[in-house]
Amino acid sequence: MLPDLRTPIPGPRSLALAASLRQHESRNVTYLASHWPIFWDRAEGTNVWDVDGNRFLDFTSAFGVTGLGHTNPAVLGALQSQAARLIHAMGDVHPTAQKAQLCQRLSQLTFQRWNLGPGKVILGNSGSDAIEAALKTSLLHSGKPGVIAFTGAYHGLGMGSVAAAGLPFFRDPFRAQLKDFATWIPYPHCFRCPFGIQEEFRLEGNPFPNCSTSCLASIHQQITRAIAQRDIGCILVEPIQGRGGIIPPPRDFLPLLRHICDDEKILLIADEIFTGFNRTGKLFACDHFNVVPDIICLGKALASGFPISACVGRADIMDAWPPSTGEALHTTTFLGNPIGCAMALASLDLHEKPETSQQVRATGRNLRDSLQSLPAASLRGAGLMLGLELTTQNGSPNPQLAAAILQRSLSDGLLLLADGPDSNVLAFTPPFTIAGEEIACLTTHLQNYLTP
């Protein structure tokens, strides 16, 4: 359905709630201004209603979480059924059947599907939890503390995950408390290619460019040098960077990392917290490249709205953790929460169906074709994870235009976000059920915003 605005944006109830937050919440958490934010009240499918009764089209899936649609009936049914029986258990002491079922299911969808035998799982509450479990696993497996990560990377904001972040904005304020274990290598940003070949593949319209080997040779050389200089236990990488600006790498990038990890006998950790569960048109983004990681980190869409995550690794690697003697080395109070596990199992039922990924690819093509008609469009991404980079006439980032579009779109009933280090990349990650008329509505508004 198309937007239905009944009061000014933000409306009076949103403004009152914003005033309350200004008084009672840490001022660093929620951005508060005269024109921002609205306060959500309910949601269904691709639609969100605020506390003032306004209806919006959601092109964010609430940070990529609700790909199956807001309050998906199957997931909602699982939540209601489980909540009526049991809300909380003792995840690492006396767990529920649902925890065991979810761990088995995640093994089946990852390493068993990849014909590598069973995988083993550490459940958590957030994507950052999954990353920290993976980093700890790497250290236990190899005894080597070093991590190779990439510029522009976002892996969460726990102290371990932020220490590996490739975005200084999140890392630098806490540098005095962070362990120096990460080496950052430039992520291959083909749309700003230092070798000047980006126009060649833009014309092809391929989400994963098959560019020259110059960039990858440089990356290979830098990684090899880093491994020679310090004890490296793993490479941590997003198959497609999300918060860093929706950046798809060249086709040979992940295969190169897999080759390096095999040669150097170190682990390849795939951060699929954003890209996982059909967001890019395949169950996992690494499937686009036929690359199997040693550890895969999952979150966001895993339970379609409940805070749950998973670090899943090859069994022989995860067995670097010692058997529990009654006290777990890495756990949380809410590990394996029965509601989250039930919602995750219902979500995986839908994600596993071939028609889900088929729908994402078809709808993604529609969205991509529609956005490519925009003036001076610099579009990239895969499936329903697309980014439109906004620049000035001289090609530099244009965060001012992005901010203006976010505000105008909110006033027109469209929910958008901006990504990238400069916040100049409009990110489009809508629910998979987004309709053609809703895409047309978005494009019409963007055409007006971008036309001088």
Secondary structure in CASP SS format (residue, H / E / C, confidence):
PFRMAT SS
TARGET T0000
AUTHOR 0000-0000-0000
METHOD secondary structure of the structure
MODEL  1
M C 1.00
L C 1.00
P C 1.00
D E 1.00
L C 1.00
R C 1.00
T C 1.00
P C 1.00
I C 1.00
P C 1.00
G C 1.00
P H 1.00
R H 1.00
S H 1.00
L H 1.00
A H 1.00
L H 1.00
A H 1.00
A H 1.00
S H 1.00
L H 1.00
R H 1.00
Q H 1.00
H H 1.00
E C 1.00
S C 1.00
R C 1.00
N C 1.00
V C 1.00
T C 1.00
Y C 1.00
L C 1.00
A E 1.00
S C 1.00
H C 1.00
W E 1.00
P C 1.00
I C 1.00
F C 1.00
W E 1.00
D E 1.00
R E 1.00
A E 1.00
E E 1.00
G E 1.00
T C 1.00
N E 1.00
V E 1.00
W E 1.00
D E 1.00
V C 1.00
D C 1.00
G C 1.00
N C 1.00
R E 1.00
F E 1.00
L E 1.00
D E 1.00
F C 1.00
T C 1.00
S H 1.00
A H 1.00
F H 1.00
G H 1.00
V C 1.00
T C 1.00
G C 1.00
L C 1.00
G C 1.00
H E 1.00
T C 1.00
N C 1.00
P H 1.00
A H 1.00
V H 1.00
L H 1.00
G H 1.00
A H 1.00
L H 1.00
Q H 1.00
S H 1.00
Q H 1.00
A H 1.00
A H 1.00
R H 1.00
L C 1.00
I C 1.00
H C 1.00
A C 1.00
M E 1.00
G C 1.00
D C 1.00
V C 1.00
H E 1.00
P C 1.00
T C 1.00
A H 1.00
Q H 1.00
K H 1.00
A H 1.00
Q H 1.00
L H 1.00
C H 1.00
Q H 1.00
R H 1.00
L H 1.00
S H 1.00
Q H 1.00
L H 1.00
T H 1.00
F H 1.00
Q H 1.00
R C 1.00
W C 1.00
N C 1.00
L C 1.00
G C 1.00
P C 1.00
G E 1.00
K E 1.00
V E 1.00
I E 1.00
L E 1.00
G E 1.00
N C 1.00
S C 1.00
G H 1.00
S H 1.00
D H 1.00
A H 1.00
I H 1.00
E H 1.00
A H 1.00
A H 1.00
L H 1.00
K H 1.00
T H 1.00
S H 1.00
L H 1.00
L H 1.00
H H 1.00
S H 1.00
G C 1.00
K C 1.00
P C 1.00
G E 1.00
V E 1.00
I E 1.00
A E 1.00
F E 1.00
T C 1.00
G C 1.00
A C 1.00
Y C 1.00
H C 1.00
G C 1.00
L C 1.00
G C 1.00
M H 1.00
G H 1.00
S H 1.00
V H 1.00
A H 1.00
A C 1.00
A C 1.00
G C 1.00
L C 1.00
P H 1.00
F H 1.00
F H 1.00
R H 1.00
D H 1.00
P H 1.00
F H 1.00
R H 1.00
A H 1.00
Q H 1.00
L C 1.00
K C 1.00
D C 1.00
F C 1.00
A E 1.00
T E 1.00
W E 1.00
I E 1.00
P C 1.00
Y C 1.00
P C 1.00
H C 1.00
C H 1.00
F H 1.00
R H 1.00
C C 1.00
P C 1.00
F C 1.00
G C 1.00
I C 1.00
Q H 1.00
E H 1.00
E H 1.00
F H 1.00
R H 1.00
L C 1.00
E C 1.00
G C 1.00
N C 1.00
P C 1.00
F C 1.00
P C 1.00
N C 1.00
C C 1.00
S C 1.00
T C 1.00
S H 1.00
C H 1.00
L H 1.00
A H 1.00
S H 1.00
I H 1.00
H H 1.00
Q H 1.00
Q H 1.00
I H 1.00
T H 1.00
R H 1.00
A H 1.00
I H 1.00
A H 1.00
Q H 1.00
R C 1.00
D C 1.00
I E 1.00
G E 1.00
C E 1.00
I E 1.00
L E 1.00
V E 1.00
E C 1.00
P C 1.00
I C 1.00
Q E 1.00
G C 1.00
R C 1.00
G C 1.00
G C 1.00
I C 1.00
I E 1.00
P C 1.00
P C 1.00
P C 1.00
R C 1.00
D C 1.00
F H 1.00
L H 1.00
P H 1.00
L H 1.00
L H 1.00
R H 1.00
H H 1.00
I H 1.00
C H 1.00
D H 1.00
D H 1.00
E H 1.00
K C 1.00
I C 1.00
L E 1.00
L E 1.00
I E 1.00
A E 1.00
D E 1.00
E C 1.00
I C 1.00
F C 1.00
T C 1.00
G C 1.00
F C 1.00
N C 1.00
R C 1.00
T C 1.00
G C 1.00
K C 1.00
L C 1.00
F C 1.00
A H 1.00
C H 1.00
D H 1.00
H H 1.00
F H 1.00
N C 1.00
V C 1.00
V C 1.00
P C 1.00
D C 1.00
I E 1.00
I E 1.00
C E 1.00
L E 1.00
G C 1.00
K H 1.00
A H 1.00
L H 1.00
A C 1.00
S C 1.00
G C 1.00
F C 1.00
P C 1.00
I C 1.00
S E 1.00
A E 1.00
C E 1.00
V E 1.00
G E 1.00
R E 1.00
A H 1.00
D H 1.00
I H 1.00
M H 1.00
D C 1.00
A C 1.00
W C 1.00
P C 1.00
P C 1.00
S C 1.00
T C 1.00
G C 1.00
E C 1.00
A C 1.00
L C 1.00
H C 1.00
T C 1.00
T C 1.00
T C 1.00
F C 1.00
L C 1.00
G C 1.00
N C 1.00
P H 1.00
I H 1.00
G H 1.00
C H 1.00
A H 1.00
M H 1.00
A H 1.00
L H 1.00
A H 1.00
S H 1.00
L H 1.00
D H 1.00
L H 1.00
H H 1.00
E C 1.00
K C 1.00
P H 1.00
E H 1.00
T H 1.00
S H 1.00
Q H 1.00
Q H 1.00
V H 1.00
R H 1.00
A H 1.00
T H 1.00
G H 1.00
R H 1.00
N H 1.00
L H 1.00
R H 1.00
D H 1.00
S H 1.00
L H 1.00
Q H 1.00
S C 1.00
L C 1.00
P C 1.00
A C 1.00
A C 1.00
S C 1.00
L E 1.00
R E 1.00
G E 1.00
A E 1.00
G C 1.00
L C 1.00
M E 1.00
L E 1.00
G E 1.00
L E 1.00
E E 1.00
L C 1.00
T E 1.00
T C 1.00
Q C 1.00
N C 1.00
G C 1.00
S C 1.00
P E 1.00
N C 1.00
P H 1.00
Q H 1.00
L H 1.00
A H 1.00
A H 1.00
A H 1.00
I H 1.00
L H 1.00
Q H 1.00
R H 1.00
S H 1.00
L H 1.00
S H 1.00
D C 1.00
G C 1.00
L E 1.00
L E 1.00
L C 1.00
L E 1.00
A E 1.00
D E 1.00
G C 1.00
P C 1.00
D C 1.00
S C 1.00
N C 1.00
V E 1.00
L E 1.00
A E 1.00
F E 1.00
T C 1.00
P C 1.00
P C 1.00
F C 1.00
T C 1.00
I C 1.00
A C 1.00
G H 1.00
E H 1.00
E H 1.00
I H 1.00
A H 1.00
C H 1.00
L H 1.00
T H 1.00
T H 1.00
H H 1.00
L H 1.00
Q H 1.00
N H 1.00
Y H 1.00
L H 1.00
T C 1.00
P C 1.00
END
